[in-house]
Amino acid sequence: MKKFLVLYYAPAAEAMKMMANATPEQKADGMKPWMDWMAKCGNALVDGGAPTLPGQVVAPNGGWSGSTSDVGGYSILQAESLEAAKRLLEGHPHLMWLPSCRVEVMEMMPLM
């Protein structure tokens, strides 16, 4: 079984603004499609992941700067192939959130 890293992209400022203005009920309603997706994945979902906040980038010289990445979260799936992992992401709730949202999936290379 192969493992796949799933990255969720969304414009950070817009996503943070929407979450800050959401009521607890709206947040719960927003999580339901995610919970349904996680249940659909079953054992194929190794780590449901978590949302992420804007990060920092370290340069080879040790200097730090603010990240320009729109990575807004991650999950880890396991599947027989990339095609099987992609099928698990069909109709994903992240893609229904904002028009600029996207999902990226990549196979994790085994180290041994």
C-alpha positions in Angstrom: 0.0 0.0 0.0 1.4 3.4 -1.0 1.0 6.6 1.0 0.0 10.0 -0.5 0.3 13.5 0.9 -2.7 15.6 0.1 -2.2 19.4 0.3 -5.2 21.8 0.4 -4.6 25.2 -1.1 -6.8 28.3 -0.3 -6.0 32.0 -0.2 -4.9 32.3 3.4 -6.2 35.8 4.1 -9.7 35.0 2.7 -9.9 31.7 4.5 -8.8 33.2 7.9 -11.4 36.0 7.5 -14.2 33.6 6.7 -13.3 31.4 9.7 -13.0 34.4 12.1 -16.5 35.7 11.1 -18.2 32.2 11.2 -20.5 31.3 14.1 -19.9 28.1 16.0 -22.9 26.6 14.1 -21.5 27.7 10.7 -18.2 26.1 11.7 -19.9 22.8 12.7 -21.9 22.9 9.4 -18.7 23.5 7.5 -17.1 20.4 9.1 -19.9 18.0 8.3 -18.8 17.5 4.6 -15.3 16.9 5.9 -16.4 14.3 8.4 -18.5 12.6 5.7 -15.5 12.5 3.4 -13.3 11.1 6.2 -15.9 8.4 6.9 -16.1 7.6 3.1 -12.3 7.1 3.1 -12.3 4.7 6.0 -9.0 3.0 6.6 -7.5 4.7 3.5 -7.3 7.9 5.6 -4.1 7.5 7.5 -4.1 11.0 9.0 -7.0 13.4 8.6 -4.6 16.2 9.0 -5.4 19.7 10.1 -5.7 23.2 8.8 -2.5 25.2 8.7 -1.7 28.9 9.3 0.7 31.0 7.2 4.2 29.8 7.8 7.8 30.9 7.5 10.5 30.0 5.0 14.1 29.5 6.0 16.8 30.3 3.4 20.1 28.5 3.1 21.8 31.4 4.8 19.6 30.9 7.8 17.4 34.0 7.2 13.7 33.7 7.6 10.8 35.3 5.6 7.1 35.0 5.5 5.8 32.2 3.3 3.8 33.1 0.2 2.3 29.6 0.0 -1.4 29.1 0.1 -1.2 25.7 1.7 -4.1 25.6 4.1 -3.9 22.1 5.4 -3.0 18.5 4.7 -4.2 14.9 4.9 -2.4 11.5 4.4 -4.1 8.8 2.4 -3.0 5.2 1.6 -4.0 3.5 -1.6 -2.8 1.0 -4.2 -2.0 3.7 -6.8 -2.2 7.4 -7.5 -5.4 6.7 -9.5 -7.0 5.1 -6.5 -5.9 8.1 -4.3 -7.4 10.5 -6.8 -10.7 8.6 -6.7 -10.8 9.2 -2.9 -10.5 12.9 -3.6 -13.4 13.1 -6.1 -16.0 15.6 -4.9 -13.8 16.6 -2.0 -15.4 19.2 0.3 -12.3 21.6 0.1 -13.1 22.1 -3.6 -16.6 23.3 -2.7 -15.4 26.0 -0.3 -14.0 28.8 -2.4 -13.6 29.0 -6.2 -9.8 29.5 -5.8 -9.4 26.3 -3.7 -7.4 23.4 -5.1 -6.1 20.0 -3.9 -2.7 18.5 -4.7 -1.9 14.8 -4.2 1.6 13.3 -4.4 2.9 9.9 -3.6 5.3 9.7 -0.7 8.5 7.9 -1.6 9.4 5.0 0.7 12.7 5.6 2.4 13.6 1.9 2.7 
